[in-house]
């Protein structure tokens, strides 16, 4: 039998701009998601529009940007120069059209490829753009990239600038929702990078006077060893301090106003320059890990025509500052060497505090070296000979793999739960780590316990985070425990572990809670899964009073076939986030410290008694 492998002109298809974006959205905005992750597509859409307004401010046009989100409709209004009225439609609907190809109009902007606004247009149910300049205005309306209303230019008394409104397409971004905390974080970063800019989000004012110094001041968790070192130069800004309690390195890096969450050339150059500068200043050949221990720093640089490793611009790939200019590595190294060295010579108490910190880190490293070596050997042996970790094929640190943003590690309790997830998972992107019993309560303990405790040591090794997040193996770390008292306790103990020893994993929004259904409601024709009492009641109304209701007590009771629904396209993840009103130390002390009257009152006020949890394991009722 021969196969039909004809390859003719009929096989060749040309897509217009919007068809290509809608067919391959991941090429333009990364993963789609449902809004539970800060790098999900709906936030990339928002960022693409905001970037255009920010670039106007950078070019000296407009000091205020207004953002509102009402019932998933996003509106961004700036008071910049306004899009030239004759090009309004082209700018949002013709690929490779935009002013940012002209370095005179936008010298060091983020959006350089002429795609951003077009991607938002193509991936929106409705997209409206309005430009106002020189007493005139132009409005155009699109539906999924198709122009449906081309209004003529009219006279207008409105202030100049650009207004864009869009509603993300629900057929592309399924069951999506905007998480306010993610948007506020994005806007605060814009404010820190553009001191003097006022951002209004649903009426809330977001403003920074001192740039990256404000970023560290507002985001620090607990006491620091010394005041923030704040250094500024042409095209570079740096803020630096050391945490008094945390031993982890924590960095915020930016390029042309873009938060490069994956770092890149500029961050690598800074970490290298910091070690070299402090070695030279103290005239000692310190180990790099000792120099950088407990560092909390933010760096921002501006580059002509930056090259990012993806359309979502989370990692800088550029090696040079611009055409015919010095390398980024040399630029950053020269700045840090000169400015930080000068600062330390002028501020002896800070220099002494840093020196003592490095010596302390060196002492702790030497004390732990033997334990670490044994722990690594145990972890290596365990990964070869047991099944605690059922790994996946793709990993988050595989920079060239397009599925890296989907990589997920489920941390489960017990063999039955891990077995169900293992049988139903996507072996390419989903891994399972099985806990043995309840984890240790590590509140107040030193990092020594991470290496001495088998569960923590193997979990750390599985994630590959001993030396920071640079080589993190999974984008999403998901705690998957039963929705009972024991499951909640295990969940709290795991969150404590990450907050205590790897807070950056939480702060960078990698940690989630898996939501699984509490009830299955079904009749002979249809089955519905419900995550709350309210959803159960709605399901009963839909399926009829005689529908069968099953209460899931534990994850192990959900069959692998059913579990596929809950960890596939319809997965529900609740992000673990740290609010702006409390530090990590305060959070851990409240929940895991001494049993204070305040905590007792909190428990009493928030206690939920679910009768189903203390009755029979599975109850089938007719209502």
C-alpha positions as CSV (number, residue, x, y, z in Angstrom):
1,X,0.0,0.0,0.0
2,X,1.4,3.4,-0.9
3,X,0.7,6.6,1.0
4,X,-0.6,9.7,-0.6
5,X,2.2,12.2,-0.1
6,X,1.2,14.7,-2.7
7,X,2.7,18.1,-2.2
8,X,1.0,20.6,-4.6
9,X,0.1,24.3,-4.8
10,X,-3.1,23.4,-2.9
11,X,-1.0,22.7,0.2
12,X,0.3,26.2,0.3
13,X,-1.7,28.6,2.3
14,X,-1.2,32.3,3.1
15,X,-2.5,33.8,6.3
16,X,-3.2,37.4,6.8
17,X,-1.8,39.1,10.0
18,X,-4.8,38.4,12.3
19,X,-5.3,34.8,11.2
20,X,-1.6,34.1,11.9
21,X,-1.8,35.7,15.4
22,X,-5.0,33.8,16.3
23,X,-3.6,30.5,14.9
24,X,-0.3,30.8,16.7
25,X,-0.9,33.2,19.7
26,X,1.9,31.6,21.7
27,X,4.4,33.1,19.2
28,X,3.3,36.6,20.2
29,X,2.2,36.5,23.8
30,X,3.6,33.3,25.3
31,X,1.2,30.9,27.0
32,X,-2.5,31.8,27.1
33,X,-3.5,30.8,30.6
34,X,-6.5,31.9,32.5
35,X,-5.1,34.8,34.5
36,X,-3.9,32.8,37.5
37,X,-0.2,33.3,36.5
38,X,1.3,36.8,36.2
39,X,2.8,35.9,32.7
40,X,-0.5,34.6,31.3
41,X,-1.6,36.1,28.0
42,X,-4.2,38.6,29.3
43,X,-1.5,40.4,31.2
44,X,0.8,40.4,28.1
45,X,-2.0,42.1,26.2
46,X,-2.3,44.7,28.9
47,X,1.4,45.2,29.0
48,X,1.7,45.7,25.2
49,X,-0.7,48.6,25.3
50,X,0.8,50.1,28.5
51,X,4.3,49.9,27.0
52,X,3.2,52.2,24.2
53,X,1.9,54.8,26.7
54,X,5.0,54.4,28.9
55,X,7.2,55.1,25.8
56,X,5.3,58.3,25.3
57,X,6.2,59.4,28.9
58,X,9.8,58.4,28.3
59,X,9.9,60.7,25.3
60,X,8.6,63.6,27.4
61,X,4.9,63.4,26.4
62,X,2.3,63.0,29.1
63,X,2.8,62.6,32.8
64,X,-0.4,60.6,33.6
65,X,-1.7,57.2,32.4
66,X,-5.1,56.0,33.3
67,X,-6.1,52.3,33.4
68,X,-9.5,50.9,34.2
69,X,-10.8,47.3,34.1
70,X,-14.5,46.8,34.3
71,X,-16.1,43.4,33.6
72,X,-13.0,42.3,31.7
73,X,-13.0,45.4,29.5
74,X,-9.6,47.1,29.7
75,X,-9.2,50.8,29.0
76,X,-5.8,52.6,28.8
77,X,-5.7,56.4,28.3
78,X,-2.5,58.4,28.0
79,X,-1.9,62.0,27.3
80,X,1.1,61.7,25.0
81,X,1.4,62.9,21.5
82,X,-1.4,60.8,20.0
83,X,-1.0,58.4,17.0
84,X,-0.9,60.4,13.8
85,X,-4.5,60.4,12.7
86,X,-3.9,59.1,9.2
87,X,-2.1,56.1,10.6
88,X,-4.3,55.0,13.4
89,X,-5.7,51.9,11.6
90,X,-2.3,50.9,10.2
91,X,-0.6,51.1,13.6
92,X,-3.0,48.6,15.2
93,X,-3.6,46.3,12.2
94,X,-0.6,46.2,9.9
95,X,2.4,44.1,11.0
96,X,5.8,45.9,10.9
97,X,4.1,49.3,11.1
98,X,5.0,51.7,13.9
99,X,7.1,54.7,14.9
100,X,9.5,52.7,16.9
101,X,11.5,51.7,13.9
102,X,12.5,55.4,13.7
103,X,15.0,55.9,16.5
104,X,14.4,59.6,16.4
105,X,10.8,59.2,17.6
106,X,11.5,56.4,20.1
107,X,15.1,56.0,21.1
108,X,15.1,53.4,23.8
109,X,11.7,51.8,23.9
110,X,10.5,48.3,24.7
111,X,8.2,47.6,21.7
112,X,10.5,47.5,18.8
113,X,9.0,44.8,16.5
114,X,5.7,46.5,15.5
115,X,3.6,43.5,16.7
116,X,2.3,44.4,20.2
117,X,-0.9,46.4,19.5
118,X,-1.7,44.2,16.5
119,X,-1.6,41.0,18.7
120,X,-3.9,42.7,21.2
121,X,-6.3,43.7,18.4
122,X,-6.4,40.2,16.9
123,X,-6.9,38.4,20.2
124,X,-9.7,40.7,21.5
125,X,-13.5,40.3,21.0
126,X,-13.6,44.0,20.5
127,X,-10.8,46.5,20.2
128,X,-11.3,50.3,20.0
129,X,-8.5,52.8,19.4
130,X,-8.9,56.6,19.6
131,X,-6.2,59.2,18.9
132,X,-6.5,62.9,19.7
133,X,-4.1,65.5,18.4
134,X,-4.1,69.1,17.2
135,X,-7.8,69.5,18.0
136,X,-8.9,66.5,16.0
137,X,-9.8,62.9,16.8
138,X,-9.9,59.6,15.0
139,X,-11.7,56.4,16.2
140,X,-11.5,52.8,14.8
141,X,-13.3,49.7,16.1
142,X,-12.3,46.1,15.4
143,X,-13.7,42.7,16.2
144,X,-11.1,39.9,16.5
145,X,-8.8,42.0,14.3
146,X,-11.5,42.8,11.7
147,X,-12.2,46.5,11.1
148,X,-15.9,47.0,11.7
149,X,-16.1,50.8,12.2
150,X,-13.8,53.3,10.5
151,X,-15.0,56.7,11.8
152,X,-14.0,59.9,10.0
153,X,-11.7,62.4,11.6
154,X,-13.7,64.9,13.7
155,X,-13.0,68.1,15.5
156,X,-12.4,67.5,19.3
157,X,-11.8,69.5,22.4
158,X,-10.3,66.5,24.3
159,X,-6.8,66.5,25.6
160,X,-4.3,65.0,23.1
161,X,-3.2,61.4,23.6
162,X,-4.3,57.9,22.8
163,X,-7.1,55.8,24.3
164,X,-7.3,52.0,23.7
165,X,-10.1,49.7,25.0
166,X,-10.2,45.9,24.5
167,X,-11.9,42.8,25.8
168,X,-9.8,39.6,25.6
169,X,-11.4,37.0,23.4
170,X,-13.1,34.4,25.6
171,X,-12.7,31.8,22.9
172,X,-8.9,32.1,23.2
173,X,-8.5,32.9,26.9
174,X,-10.9,30.4,28.4
175,X,-12.4,31.1,31.8
176,X,-10.0,34.0,32.4
177,X,-10.0,36.5,35.2
178,X,-7.8,39.5,36.0
179,X,-5.9,39.2,39.3
180,X,-5.7,42.7,40.8
181,X,-2.5,42.0,42.7
182,X,-0.7,41.1,39.4
183,X,-1.8,44.3,37.7
184,X,-0.8,46.4,40.7
185,X,2.6,44.8,40.8
186,X,3.0,45.6,37.1
187,X,2.0,49.2,37.5
188,X,4.2,49.7,40.5
189,X,7.2,48.5,38.5
190,X,6.3,51.0,35.8
191,X,6.2,53.7,38.5
192,X,9.6,52.7,40.0
193,X,11.2,52.8,36.6
194,X,9.6,56.2,35.7
195,X,9.8,58.5,38.7
196,X,7.4,61.3,38.3
197,X,4.9,59.3,36.3
198,X,1.4,59.1,37.8
199,X,-0.6,55.9,37.1
200,X,-4.2,55.7,38.0
201,X,-5.7,52.2,38.3
202,X,-9.5,52.2,38.8
203,X,-8.9,55.5,40.6
204,X,-6.0,54.3,42.8
205,X,-2.9,56.5,42.5
206,X,0.5,54.7,41.9
207,X,3.5,57.0,42.0
208,X,7.2,56.8,42.9
209,X,9.6,59.6,43.6
210,X,12.9,57.7,44.2
211,X,12.8,55.0,41.6
212,X,14.4,51.7,42.4
213,X,15.1,52.8,46.0
214,X,11.4,52.9,46.5
215,X,11.0,49.5,45.0
216,X,13.4,47.9,47.5
217,X,11.9,49.9,50.4
218,X,8.4,48.8,49.6
219,X,9.2,45.2,48.8
220,X,11.7,44.3,51.6
221,X,10.6,41.5,53.9
222,X,12.0,42.2,57.3
223,X,15.1,44.1,58.5
224,X,18.2,44.8,56.5
225,X,21.8,45.1,57.4
226,X,22.3,48.6,56.0
227,X,20.5,51.4,54.3
228,X,19.8,51.0,50.6
229,X,22.7,51.9,48.3
230,X,21.1,53.9,45.4
231,X,23.4,54.6,42.4
232,X,22.3,56.3,39.1
233,X,24.1,56.9,35.9
234,X,23.3,57.5,32.3
235,X,21.2,54.6,31.1
236,X,21.7,52.7,34.3
237,X,20.2,52.7,37.9
238,X,21.0,50.4,40.8
239,X,19.6,49.8,44.3
240,X,21.3,47.4,46.7
241,X,21.0,46.2,50.3
242,X,21.4,42.9,52.3
243,X,18.6,41.1,54.1
244,X,19.3,40.5,57.8
245,X,17.4,37.1,57.9
246,X,17.1,35.6,54.4
247,X,20.1,33.9,52.9
248,X,18.8,33.9,49.4
249,X,19.7,36.3,46.6
250,X,16.9,38.4,45.3
251,X,17.0,40.5,42.2
252,X,14.7,42.7,40.2
253,X,16.0,43.4,36.7
254,X,14.6,45.7,34.0
255,X,15.5,46.8,30.4
256,X,14.0,49.9,28.9
257,X,11.2,49.7,31.4
258,X,10.5,46.0,30.8
259,X,10.6,43.7,33.9
260,X,12.9,40.9,32.7
261,X,11.7,38.2,35.1
262,X,14.2,35.7,33.6
263,X,17.1,38.1,33.9
264,X,19.6,37.9,31.1
265,X,22.8,39.6,30.0
266,X,22.5,42.6,32.3
267,X,21.7,40.7,35.4
268,X,24.5,38.2,34.8
269,X,26.9,41.1,34.3
270,X,25.7,42.8,37.6
271,X,26.1,39.6,39.7
272,X,29.6,39.2,38.2
273,X,30.5,42.8,38.7
274,X,29.3,42.8,42.3
275,X,31.6,39.9,43.2
276,X,34.6,41.5,41.4
277,X,34.1,44.9,43.0
278,X,33.8,43.6,46.6
279,X,36.7,41.3,46.2
280,X,38.8,44.2,45.0
281,X,37.5,46.5,47.7
282,X,38.3,44.2,50.6
283,X,41.3,42.7,48.8
284,X,40.2,39.1,49.5
285,X,39.3,36.4,47.0
286,X,35.9,35.6,48.5
287,X,33.7,32.8,47.1
288,X,31.1,34.3,44.9
289,X,28.2,32.7,46.8
290,X,29.5,34.3,50.0
291,X,29.6,37.7,48.4
292,X,26.1,37.5,47.0
293,X,24.4,35.8,50.0
294,X,21.4,37.8,51.2
295,X,21.7,40.4,48.5
296,X,18.5,42.2,47.5
297,X,19.1,44.3,44.5
298,X,17.4,46.0,41.5
299,X,19.0,47.0,38.3
300,X,17.6,48.9,35.3
301,X,19.4,49.7,32.1
302,X,18.5,51.3,28.8
303,X,19.6,49.8,25.6
304,X,19.3,50.9,22.0
305,X,17.3,48.2,20.1
306,X,17.4,45.5,22.7
307,X,17.2,41.8,21.7
308,X,15.0,39.6,23.9
309,X,14.9,35.9,23.8
310,X,11.1,35.8,23.3
311,X,8.2,38.1,22.2
312,X,7.2,38.4,25.9
313,X,10.5,40.0,26.6
314,X,11.3,38.3,30.0
315,X,15.0,37.7,29.3
316,X,17.5,40.0,27.7
317,X,19.7,38.4,25.0
318,X,21.6,41.5,23.8
319,X,25.3,41.5,24.3
320,X,25.8,45.2,23.2
321,X,24.4,48.5,24.4
322,X,23.6,49.3,20.8
323,X,25.2,49.6,17.3
324,X,29.0,50.3,17.6
325,X,28.8,50.5,21.4
326,X,30.5,48.7,24.3
327,X,29.2,45.4,25.5
328,X,26.6,45.3,28.3
329,X,29.0,43.3,30.4
330,X,31.6,46.0,30.2
331,X,29.1,48.8,30.7
332,X,27.7,47.3,33.9
333,X,31.0,46.2,35.3
334,X,32.6,49.7,34.8
335,X,29.6,51.4,36.4
336,X,29.5,49.1,39.5
337,X,33.3,49.1,39.9
338,X,33.4,52.9,39.9
339,X,30.2,53.9,41.7
340,X,30.0,51.1,44.3
341,X,33.6,51.4,45.1
342,X,33.3,55.2,45.6
343,X,30.2,54.7,47.8
344,X,31.9,52.2,50.1
345,X,34.9,54.4,50.6
346,X,32.6,57.2,51.6
347,X,30.3,55.1,53.8
348,X,32.6,53.1,56.1
349,X,29.8,51.7,58.4
350,X,28.0,50.2,55.4
351,X,31.3,48.8,54.1
352,X,32.0,47.2,57.5
353,X,28.5,45.7,57.7
354,X,28.8,44.1,54.2
355,X,32.3,42.8,55.2
356,X,30.9,41.1,58.3
357,X,28.1,39.6,56.3
358,X,30.4,38.1,53.8
359,X,32.6,36.6,56.6
360,X,29.5,35.2,58.3
361,X,28.3,33.6,55.0
362,X,31.8,32.1,54.5
363,X,31.7,30.6,58.0
364,X,28.2,29.1,57.5
365,X,29.2,27.7,54.1
366,X,32.2,25.9,55.5
367,X,30.2,24.5,58.4
368,X,27.5,23.2,55.9
369,X,29.9,22.0,53.2
370,X,30.1,18.4,54.6
371,X,26.3,18.2,55.1
372,X,25.6,19.7,51.7
373,X,27.9,17.1,50.0
374,X,26.1,14.2,51.8
375,X,22.7,15.7,50.9
376,X,23.6,16.0,47.2
377,X,24.8,12.4,47.2
378,X,21.5,11.3,48.9
379,X,19.5,13.3,46.4
380,X,21.3,11.9,43.4
381,X,21.0,8.3,44.7
382,X,17.3,8.9,45.5
383,X,16.6,10.2,42.0
384,X,18.1,7.1,40.5
385,X,16.6,4.5,42.8
386,X,13.2,5.6,44.0
387,X,10.0,7.1,42.7
388,X,9.5,10.1,44.8
389,X,9.9,12.2,41.7
390,X,8.2,11.2,38.6
391,X,9.7,13.7,36.2
392,X,8.6,15.2,33.0
393,X,10.5,15.6,29.7
394,X,10.4,19.4,29.3
395,X,11.8,21.8,32.0
396,X,11.5,25.5,32.7
397,X,15.2,26.1,32.3
398,X,15.0,24.7,28.7
399,X,15.1,28.2,27.3
400,X,14.6,27.1,23.7
401,X,11.6,24.8,24.3
402,X,8.3,26.6,23.6
403,X,6.4,24.5,26.2
404,X,8.7,25.5,29.1
405,X,6.0,27.9,30.5
406,X,3.7,25.0,30.9
407,X,6.0,23.0,33.2
408,X,4.5,22.0,36.5
409,X,5.5,20.1,39.6
410,X,2.7,18.7,41.7
411,X,3.6,18.1,45.3
412,X,1.2,15.5,46.6
413,X,0.6,13.6,49.8
414,X,0.4,9.8,49.9
415,X,0.6,7.1,47.2
416,X,-3.1,7.2,46.1
417,X,-3.1,10.9,45.3
418,X,0.3,10.8,43.5
419,X,-0.8,7.7,41.7
420,X,-3.9,9.4,40.3
421,X,-2.0,12.4,39.1
422,X,0.8,10.4,37.7
423,X,-1.5,8.3,35.6
424,X,-3.5,11.3,34.3
425,X,-0.7,13.9,33.8
426,X,1.0,15.1,30.6
427,X,4.3,13.4,30.8
428,X,5.9,16.1,28.7
429,X,5.3,19.0,31.0
430,X,3.9,17.7,34.3
431,X,6.0,16.1,37.1
432,X,4.9,14.6,40.5
433,X,6.7,14.7,43.8
434,X,5.3,12.4,46.4
435,X,5.6,13.4,50.1
436,X,6.0,10.8,52.8
437,X,3.9,11.9,55.7
438,X,3.6,15.4,57.0
439,X,6.6,17.8,56.4
440,X,8.6,19.2,59.3
441,X,7.5,22.5,60.7
442,X,10.6,24.5,59.8
443,X,9.5,27.9,61.2
444,X,12.4,29.5,62.9
445,X,14.9,26.8,61.8
446,X,18.1,27.5,59.9
447,X,18.8,26.3,56.3
448,X,20.8,23.4,57.8
449,X,17.5,21.6,58.2
450,X,17.0,21.6,54.4
451,X,20.0,19.4,53.9
452,X,19.4,17.2,57.0
453,X,15.7,16.5,56.3
454,X,15.3,14.0,53.6
455,X,12.0,15.3,52.3
456,X,13.2,18.9,52.1
457,X,16.5,17.9,50.6
458,X,14.9,15.9,47.8
459,X,12.3,18.6,47.1
460,X,15.0,21.2,46.9
461,X,17.0,19.0,44.5
462,X,14.0,18.2,42.4
463,X,13.3,22.0,41.9
464,X,17.1,22.7,41.5
465,X,16.9,25.9,43.6
466,X,19.8,25.5,46.0
467,X,21.6,28.3,44.4
468,X,18.6,30.4,43.4
469,X,15.9,30.4,40.8
470,X,18.2,30.8,37.8
471,X,17.9,27.0,37.0
472,X,14.4,26.4,38.4
473,X,13.2,23.2,36.6
474,X,9.4,23.9,36.8
475,X,7.5,27.1,36.0
476,X,4.6,26.2,38.4
477,X,5.1,24.6,41.7
478,X,1.7,23.3,42.7
479,X,0.7,22.0,46.2
480,X,-1.9,19.2,45.7
481,X,-3.4,18.1,49.0
482,X,-6.7,16.9,50.2
483,X,-9.3,19.4,51.2
484,X,-9.5,18.2,54.8
485,X,-7.8,19.2,58.0
486,X,-4.7,17.1,57.4
487,X,-4.4,18.3,53.8
488,X,-4.7,22.0,54.9
489,X,-2.0,21.4,57.5
490,X,0.4,19.9,55.0
491,X,-0.3,22.8,52.7
492,X,0.6,25.3,55.4
493,X,3.8,23.4,56.3
494,X,4.9,23.4,52.7
495,X,4.1,27.1,52.3
496,X,6.1,27.7,55.5
497,X,9.1,25.8,54.0
498,X,9.1,27.9,50.8
499,X,8.6,31.3,52.6
500,X,11.3,30.4,55.2
501,X,14.1,29.3,52.8
502,X,13.1,30.2,49.3
503,X,10.9,33.3,49.5
504,X,11.8,34.4,46.0
505,X,9.9,31.3,44.7
506,X,6.7,32.8,46.2
507,X,7.5,36.4,45.4
508,X,8.1,35.6,41.7
509,X,4.7,33.9,41.7
510,X,5.8,30.3,41.0
511,X,3.8,28.7,43.9
512,X,0.2,27.6,43.6
513,X,-2.5,25.6,45.3
514,X,-4.4,23.0,43.1
515,X,-8.1,23.4,43.4
516,X,-10.0,20.1,42.9
517,X,-13.7,19.6,42.9
518,X,-15.5,18.8,46.2
519,X,-18.6,17.3,44.5
520,X,-19.6,15.3,41.4
521,X,-23.2,15.8,40.4
522,X,-24.5,13.6,37.6
523,X,-27.5,12.1,36.0
524,X,-27.7,9.6,33.2
525,X,-26.9,12.3,30.6
526,X,-24.4,14.7,32.1
527,X,-21.7,15.0,34.8
528,X,-20.8,18.2,36.5
529,X,-17.9,18.8,38.9
530,X,-18.4,21.4,41.6
531,X,-15.8,23.3,43.6
532,X,-18.1,24.8,46.2
533,X,-21.6,24.4,47.8
534,X,-22.8,27.2,45.5
535,X,-21.7,25.3,42.4
536,X,-23.3,22.1,43.7
537,X,-26.6,23.9,44.2
538,X,-26.4,25.3,40.7
539,X,-25.6,21.9,39.3
540,X,-28.6,20.3,41.0
541,X,-30.9,23.0,39.6
542,X,-29.5,22.2,36.1
543,X,-29.6,18.4,36.3
544,X,-32.7,18.0,38.4
545,X,-33.5,17.1,42.0
546,X,-32.8,13.4,41.5
547,X,-29.2,13.8,40.4
548,X,-26.6,11.8,42.2
549,X,-24.2,13.8,44.4
550,X,-20.8,12.4,45.4
551,X,-18.5,14.1,47.9
552,X,-14.8,13.7,47.2
553,X,-13.0,13.5,50.5
554,X,-9.5,13.0,49.1
555,X,-7.6,13.3,45.8
556,X,-7.1,9.5,45.9
557,X,-10.8,9.0,45.5
558,X,-10.8,10.8,42.1
559,X,-10.1,8.3,39.3
560,X,-7.2,9.0,36.8
561,X,-9.7,9.5,34.0
562,X,-11.5,12.1,36.0
563,X,-8.3,13.8,37.2
564,X,-7.3,14.5,33.6
565,X,-10.0,17.2,33.6
566,X,-8.6,18.9,36.7
567,X,-5.0,19.1,35.7
568,X,-5.5,19.7,31.9
569,X,-7.0,22.6,30.1
570,X,-9.5,23.2,32.9
571,X,-7.0,23.2,35.7
572,X,-7.8,25.7,38.5
573,X,-4.8,27.1,40.3
574,X,-4.9,29.6,43.2
575,X,-1.6,31.6,43.4
576,X,0.1,31.9,46.7
577,X,0.8,35.7,47.0
578,X,2.4,37.9,49.6
579,X,0.4,41.1,50.2
580,X,1.9,44.5,50.6
581,X,0.6,44.9,54.1
582,X,2.7,42.3,55.9
583,X,6.3,41.0,55.7
584,X,7.2,37.3,55.4
585,X,8.4,37.4,59.0
586,X,5.1,38.8,60.2
587,X,3.1,36.2,58.2
588,X,5.2,33.3,59.5
589,X,5.1,34.5,63.1
590,X,1.4,34.9,63.0
591,X,0.5,31.5,61.5
592,X,3.4,29.3,62.7
593,X,4.7,31.1,65.8
594,X,3.5,31.0,69.4
595,X,-0.3,30.5,69.9
596,X,-1.2,34.2,70.5
597,X,-4.7,35.4,71.4
598,X,-4.8,37.2,68.0
599,X,-4.3,33.9,66.2
600,X,-6.9,32.1,68.3
601,X,-9.4,34.8,67.5
602,X,-8.5,34.6,63.8
603,X,-9.0,30.8,63.8
604,X,-12.4,31.1,65.6
605,X,-13.6,33.7,63.2
606,X,-12.6,31.8,60.1
607,X,-13.3,28.3,61.2
608,X,-15.5,26.4,58.7
609,X,-17.1,23.2,59.9
610,X,-17.9,21.0,56.9
611,X,-20.0,18.0,58.1
612,X,-19.0,16.0,55.1
613,X,-15.4,15.9,56.3
614,X,-16.2,14.1,59.5
615,X,-18.9,11.8,58.2
616,X,-18.5,8.9,55.8
617,X,-15.8,9.2,53.2
618,X,-18.2,9.2,50.2
619,X,-21.8,10.1,50.5
620,X,-24.3,9.6,47.7
621,X,-27.5,11.6,48.3
622,X,-30.7,12.3,46.4
623,X,-32.0,15.8,46.7
